[in-house]
Amino acid sequence: MPAVAQAPGFLNPETRSRELQDIEHTAAWDAAHPDAAAKALAEKRQREFTILMADFAHSWNKLVQVAGRGGWNAKEARKTREAFERLARSEGWIEESKAVAKDTAARSK
């Protein structure tokens, strides 16, 4: 018997139930361990920021290589702009900016 097709984004009831249980378990653990939860969230944001930064750097390097040969690639330029916008919207960017501002303010005193 062939497998039943599912529309993308929809989960079968068993999978949905398991995911909800996982979410509830994580929320309960986070509530019981707020320091560990905050640290895990900060590490997650840092990983996401690092991935976005690497994506932007890779895109920028490709664009510079094309421009260095005297050419221009509008598709690469668009990809670079989009990579930068994702990076700028990331929570890691905001957190990093706050940390730099605090360090700068502390040094100026």
JOLINWO-V241232 format. One line per field, one symbol per residue. ss: DSSP state (H for helix, E for strand, L for the rest). phi: phi as a letter, one per 40 degrees, with the letter a starting at -180 (. if undefined). psi: psi as a letter, one per 40 degrees, with the letter a starting at -180 (. if undefined). Layout:
ss: ???
phi: ???
psi: ???
This chain:
ss: LLLLLLLLLLLLHHHHHHHHHHHHHHHHHHHHLHHHHHHHHHHHHHHHHHHHHHHHHHHHHHHHHHHHLLLLLHHHHHHHHHHHHHHHHLHHHHHHHHHHHHHHHHHHL
phi: .ccccbcdgbbcdccccccccccccccccdccbccccccccccccccccccccccccccccccccccccgbabcccccccccccccccccccccccccccccccccccc
psi: hiihiiihehiiddddddddddddddddddddgdddddddddddddddddddddddddddddddddddeeahhdddddddddddddddeiddddddddddddddddde.
